């Protein structure tokens, strides 16, 4: 898997190309939102368009909040979100006649990264929270060097920013947080800052492993410390910072958008999810997805000519 920061220009070109192809395409799907999902969904779209050249799929970022806002304002067909939709966003959507429906497309093990020179190799959830709230400010407080901690995180329109704040920190960020545009930018900053700490999606952490430390994390001091790369540790909850990666649509999906969603959730699509460094959808979310999609995931969506049998029904 190529390093993600090296793919930014390729993705920009792909988005431009998809927009150009749309002029001749029979069907167009616009996807917008989470930076954590963008590389994975871009790759899924590339493979799908190879199978079905008559469909153009444009995938752009901007953050989960940006994607959800675009869905609410009918500016996209699918919103990528690394967090769940907020009640206020649902109210805004409903006031505009939009009915947001959620599909879980992958599982992320949010990864804590530090510089390779940092001797701190493990942290508890509470320690990570205190670090980001500014209650722990020096690495020596967690067994490291006598050096002030430099905080790197995402901007406030990011779903990962919200997830960290609400689930890990349970409080407000320190004013000293350096807000970065995306996961790749955090990785690059950590490589250059011996005192830095950051958080990134597991796919980005896999790419950067060796050039940054990927910290092992425990629920508390009495629990074991686990890394984010082992599927058994993620599935069992032993690695404690996991989350579903979501896509939102307006109402029950149909047409080209539904066919692409079904492809993402097919065996082939989930294999791509794993190749991009994330984890496949577990059974409990599979059933949830079937209820949202109104179709069994046995539906042969990986066949590019397959269509929703209810499409076109009155």
C-alpha positions in Angstrom: 0.0 0.0 0.0 1.5 3.3 -1.0 2.1 6.0 1.6 -1.0 8.1 2.0 0.7 11.5 1.8 2.1 10.5 -1.6 -1.4 9.9 -2.9 -2.9 13.3 -2.2 -2.1 14.7 -5.7 -3.3 11.4 -7.2 -6.6 11.7 -5.4 -7.0 15.3 -6.6 -6.3 14.2 -10.1 -8.8 11.3 -9.7 -11.5 13.7 -8.5 -10.9 16.0 -11.5 -10.9 13.0 -13.8 -14.1 11.7 -12.3 -15.7 15.1 -12.8 -14.6 15.0 -16.5 -15.8 11.5 -17.0 -19.2 12.5 -15.6 -19.9 14.4 -18.8 -20.0 11.1 -20.6 -21.2 8.8 -17.7 -24.7 7.4 -17.5 -24.6 7.7 -13.7 -22.8 10.0 -11.2 -22.2 9.6 -7.5 -20.9 12.4 -5.4 -19.2 11.4 -2.1 -17.8 14.0 0.4 -16.5 14.2 3.9 -14.1 12.4 6.3 -10.4 12.6 5.7 -10.0 9.3 7.5 -12.2 7.5 4.9 -11.1 9.3 1.8 -8.2 7.1 0.6 -10.2 3.9 1.3 -13.3 5.1 -0.5 -11.3 6.5 -3.3 -9.7 3.1 -3.9 -13.2 1.4 -3.7 -14.5 3.9 -6.2 -11.5 3.3 -8.6 -12.1 -0.5 -8.6 -15.9 -0.1 -9.0 -15.5 2.3 -11.9 -13.1 -0.1 -13.6 -15.9 -2.7 -13.4 -18.6 -0.2 -14.4 -17.3 2.5 -16.7 -20.7 4.0 -17.2 -20.7 5.2 -13.5 -18.6 8.1 -12.4 -17.8 8.5 -8.7 -16.2 11.7 -7.3 -14.7 11.4 -3.8 -13.6 14.5 -2.0 -12.7 15.4 1.6 -13.1 18.3 3.9 -14.0 16.5 7.2 -17.0 14.6 8.5 -18.9 17.8 9.3 -18.4 19.1 5.8 -19.7 15.9 4.3 -22.8 15.7 6.5 -23.5 19.4 5.7 -23.2 18.6 2.0 -25.7 15.8 2.4 -28.1 18.0 4.4 -27.9 20.6 1.6 -28.3 18.0 -1.1 -24.8 18.7 -2.5 -23.7 15.0 -2.4 -25.2 11.5 -2.6 -23.0 9.9 0.2 -21.4 11.6 3.2 -18.3 9.9 4.6 -18.2 10.3 8.4 -15.7 9.0 11.0 -18.3 9.9 13.7 -22.0 9.4 14.1 -24.3 12.2 13.0 -25.2 14.7 15.7 -28.9 15.3 16.9 -28.7 19.0 15.7 -27.5 17.8 12.3 -30.5 15.4 12.1 -32.8 18.2 13.0 -31.3 20.5 10.3 -31.6 17.7 7.8 -35.2 16.9 8.7 -36.1 20.6 8.4 -34.9 20.5 4.8 -36.7 17.2 4.0 -33.5 15.1 4.2 -33.7 11.8 6.1 -30.1 10.7 7.0 -29.5 7.0 7.0 -26.3 5.4 8.2 -24.2 2.6 6.7 -21.1 1.2 8.5 -18.4 0.5 5.8 -15.4 -0.4 8.0 -13.9 -0.4 11.5 -11.1 1.9 12.6 -8.7 1.4 15.5 -7.7 5.0 16.1 -4.0 5.0 16.6 -1.8 7.2 18.9 1.6 8.1 17.3 4.7 9.6 18.6 8.2 10.3 17.3 10.6 7.3 17.0 13.0 8.9 19.5 10.3 9.0 22.2 10.9 6.2 24.8 7.2 6.2 25.8 5.7 3.1 24.1 2.5 2.7 26.0 -0.3 4.8 27.6 -3.7 4.3 29.2 -6.8 5.9 27.9 -6.8 8.3 31.0 -3.3 9.4 30.3 -4.1 10.1 26.6 -7.1 12.1 27.7 -5.2 14.1 30.3 -2.4 14.8 27.7 -4.9 16.2 25.2 -6.8 18.2 27.9 -3.5 19.8 29.0 -3.5 18.2 32.4 -0.3 16.3 31.6 2.1 18.6 29.9 5.5 16.9 30.2 6.6 13.5 29.0 8.4 12.8 32.3 4.9 12.5 33.9 4.3 9.3 31.9 7.8 7.9 32.1 9.4 9.7 29.3 12.0 12.5 28.9 11.8 15.8 30.6 10.3 17.6 27.6 7.1 19.5 27.1 4.5 17.6 25.1 3.5 19.0 21.7 -0.1 18.2 20.8 -1.2 17.5 17.2 -4.8 16.8 16.3 -7.4 17.6 13.7 -9.5 20.6 13.0 -12.9 21.1 14.6 -14.8 20.0 11.4 -13.2 16.6 11.7 -15.1 13.6 13.0 -11.9 12.3 14.6 -11.5 15.6 16.5 -15.0 15.0 17.9 -14.4 11.3 18.6 -11.3 12.0 20.6 -13.0 14.8 22.5 -16.1 12.9 23.4 -14.9 9.3 23.8 -11.2 9.4 24.8 -10.8 12.8 26.5 -14.3 13.3 27.9 -13.4 17.0 28.0 -12.1 20.0 26.1 -8.9 20.2 24.1 -5.9 22.1 25.5 -5.5 25.5 23.8 -2.0 24.4 22.8 -3.4 21.8 20.3 -1.9 22.2 16.8 -4.8 21.7 14.4 -3.8 19.9 11.2 -5.7 19.4 8.0 -5.6 15.6 7.8 -4.1 12.3 9.0 -1.1 12.5 6.7 -0.2 16.0 7.9 -0.2 14.7 11.5 2.1 11.8 10.6 4.5 14.2 8.9 4.5 16.6 11.9 5.2 13.7 14.3 8.1 12.5 12.2 9.8 15.9 12.7 8.9 16.7 16.3 10.6 14.6 19.0 8.1 15.8 21.6 5.0 15.4 19.5 1.9 13.2 20.0 -0.9 12.7 17.4 -3.8 10.5 16.5 -4.6 9.0 13.1 -6.7 6.3 11.5 -5.2 2.8 11.6 -4.6 2.7 7.9 -2.4 5.8 8.1 -0.6 4.3 11.2 0.1 1.1 9.2 1.7 3.1 6.4 3.8 5.1 8.8 4.9 2.3 11.1 8.6 2.4 11.5 8.8 6.1 10.8 6.7 6.9 13.9 6.0 5.0 17.1 2.5 3.5 17.3 1.7 3.5 21.0 0.1 0.5 22.8 -3.0 1.5 24.7 -4.7 0.1 27.8 -8.2 0.8 29.2 -6.6 1.4 32.6 -3.4 0.5 34.6 -4.9 -2.9 35.5 -5.5 -4.0 31.9 -3.0 -5.1 29.3 -1.6 -2.8 26.7 -2.5 -3.6 23.1 -1.6 -2.2 19.6 -4.1 -1.3 16.9 -3.0 -3.7 14.2 -4.1 -7.0 15.5 -7.6 -7.9 14.3 -8.4 -10.1 17.3 -7.4 -7.4 19.7 -9.6 -4.9 17.9 -12.6 -7.2 17.6 -12.4 -8.3 21.3 -12.1 -4.7 22.5 -8.7 -5.3 24.1 -7.5 -2.4 21.9 -9.8 0.2 23.4 -10.0 3.0 20.8 -12.1 1.6 18.1 -15.0 3.1 16.1 -17.2 2.4 13.1 -16.5 4.3 9.9 -19.8 5.5 8.4 -21.5 6.7 5.3 -24.7 8.6 5.3 -27.3 8.8 2.6 -30.7 10.6 2.2 -33.4 8.0 2.9 -33.3 4.5 1.5 -30.5 4.5 -1.1 -31.3 3.5 -4.7 -29.7 3.4 -8.1 -26.0 4.0 -8.6 -25.4 5.1 -5.0 -27.0 1.9 -3.7 -25.1 -0.3 -6.1 -21.8 1.3 -5.0 -22.7 0.9 -1.3 -23.5 -2.8 -1.9 -20.1 -3.2 -3.7 -18.3 -1.6 -0.7 -19.9 -4.2 1.6 -19.4 -7.2 -0.7 -16.6 -9.6 -0.1 -14.5 -7.8 -2.7 -15.2 -4.4 -1.3 -14.3 -5.5 2.3 -11.1 -7.1 1.0 -10.2 -3.6 -0.3 -11.0 -2.2 3.1 -8.5 -4.5 4.6 -5.9 -3.7 2.0 -6.3 -0.1 2.9 -5.4 -0.9 6.5 -8.8 -0.9 8.1 -10.9 -3.7 9.5 -14.0 -5.3 7.8 -17.6 -4.8 9.0 -18.5 -7.3 11.8 -21.7 -9.2 11.8 -23.6 -6.9 14.2 -23.2 -4.0 11.7 -23.8 -6.2 8.8 -27.4 -6.7 10.0 -27.7 -3.0 10.7 -26.6 -2.2 7.1 -29.1 -4.7 5.7 -31.9 -2.9 7.4 -30.7 0.5 6.1 -30.2 -0.7 2.5 -33.4 -2.8 2.4 -31.4 -5.6 0.8 -29.6 -8.7 2.0 -25.8 -8.4 1.7 -26.0 -11.6 -0.3 -27.1 -9.4 -3.2 -24.5 -9.7 -5.9 -23.4 -6.1 -5.9 -19.8 -7.0 -6.9 -21.3 -7.8 -10.3 -21.2 -4.4 -12.0 -24.3 -5.2 -14.0 -26.5 -6.2 -11.0 -29.3 -3.9 -10.2 -31.7 -3.4 -7.3 -34.7 -5.6 -8.1 -37.0 -2.9 -6.7 -35.4 -0.1 -8.8 -38.0 1.5 -11.0 -40.9 0.1 -9.0 -43.8 2.5 -8.4 
